[in-house]
Amino acid sequence: MTAEAPIAPALSHGRLIPVTVHFDDLDALGLLHNARYPLMVERAWAELWQEYGIHFAGDWVAAGDACNAVKELRITYEAPVTRPGTYAVHLWLERLGTTGLTYGFRFCSEDGAVTYAQGARVLVRLDPETMRPAPWSDAFRAAGRELLRSAD
């Protein structure tokens, strides 16, 4: 007789991106350091946007939609991560405006069943020459619409 693996919850929105917690990501108490959560979320977003051809390669003028800045970050820690291994970040867009967006995230178990932290971040697209808000490109907006969370 074999034990059945728990069934992962189906995602109603967004994407689940695998991330790895390494031993040196843990603090002196053996917990994932609080500053590592946003870093791993950022890495997951970078991986996801790269799939759409959106990335920063060292040139802000050529960066296009990757030229953006964080306006706000909120995070709530729900349960401690106590060991290295594979986890996931659940990503989605809450709002896609002309020059800004709000995305939601959950740092979770690999299958998405357990939430360790959740939050939201507001980004503003910038013109690289003026550093003032600039509109997202049509290609970015099309990719972003695929990630929008519908009103439940």
VENZIBEL-V835310 format. One record per pair of residues at least 24 apart in sequence whose ideal C-beta (glycine too) atoms are under 7 Angstrom apart, sorted by sequence separation. I is the first residue (numbers start at 0). GAP is how many residues later the second one is. If there is no record, write none. Layout:
BEGIN
i->{I I}
gap->{GAP GAP}
END
This chain:
BEGIN
i->{18 85 87 99 18 98 99 93 98 16 16 16 14 98 37 78 80 98 98 37 77 78 97 36 77 77 76 77 75 74 75 33 47 75 100 74 43 73 95 103 44 72 73 43 40 72 95 30 31 39 71 95 30 71 30 69 70 92 29 70 95 69 70 68 92 67 68 91 92 93 67 90 92 67 68 91 66 67 66 20 64 22 66 21 20 20 40 62 19 20 40 39 60 17 18 59 18 17 18 36 16 64 15 16 64 63 15 16 64 13 14 13 13 10 12 36 53 51 17 15 10 7 8 7 8 7 5 14 13 13 12 12}
gap->{24 24 24 24 25 25 25 26 26 27 30 31 33 34 35 35 35 35 36 37 37 37 37 38 38 39 40 40 41 42 42 43 43 43 43 44 45 45 45 45 46 46 46 47 48 48 48 49 49 49 49 49 50 50 51 51 51 51 52 52 52 53 53 54 54 55 55 55 55 55 56 56 56 57 57 57 58 58 59 60 60 61 61 62 63 64 64 65 66 66 66 67 67 68 68 68 69 70 70 70 71 71 72 72 72 73 74 74 75 76 76 77 78 79 79 80 86 91 92 96 101 103 103 104 104 105 107 132 133 135 136 137}
END
